[in-house]
């Protein structure tokens, strides 16, 4: 543990870190699913 931070703050930061990692993993999964769907359906978004 880092001596510069109290234990409670380290636990809070660790919990926040885990929450953010989970959120990032979920977003990565969503992107992978959408890419697979686009590949399977051959969907091409209209040009702007």
C-alpha positions in Angstrom: 0.0 0.0 0.0 1.0 3.6 -0.5 2.0 5.2 2.8 0.9 8.6 1.5 -2.8 7.7 1.4 -5.0 6.4 4.3 -6.3 2.8 3.9 -9.9 4.0 3.5 -9.0 6.2 0.5 -7.0 3.4 -1.1 -10.0 1.0 -0.8 -12.2 3.7 -2.3 -9.8 4.2 -5.2 -9.4 0.4 -5.7 -13.2 0.0 -5.8 -13.5 2.9 -8.3 -10.7 1.4 -10.4 -12.6 -2.0 -10.5 -15.8 -0.2 -11.5 -14.1 1.6 -14.3 -12.4 -1.6 -15.6 -15.8 -3.3 -15.6 -17.4 -0.4 -17.5 -14.6 -0.4 -20.1 -14.9 -4.2 -20.5 -18.6 -3.9 -21.1 -18.0 -1.1 -23.7 -15.4 -3.2 -25.5 -17.9 -6.1 -25.6 -20.6 -3.9 -27.0 -18.3 -2.7 -29.7 -17.2 -6.2 -30.6 -20.9 -7.3 -30.8 -21.8 -4.4 -33.0 -18.8 -5.0 -35.3 -19.8 -8.7 -35.7 -23.4 -7.7 -36.4 -22.2 -5.2 -39.1 -19.9 -7.9 -40.6 -22.7 -10.5 -40.7 -25.4 -8.3 -42.1 -23.2 -6.3 -44.5 -24.8 -3.1 -43.2 -23.2 0.1 -44.6 -24.1 3.3 -42.8 -25.2 6.1 -45.1 -22.5 8.7 -46.0 -23.0 12.1 -44.5 
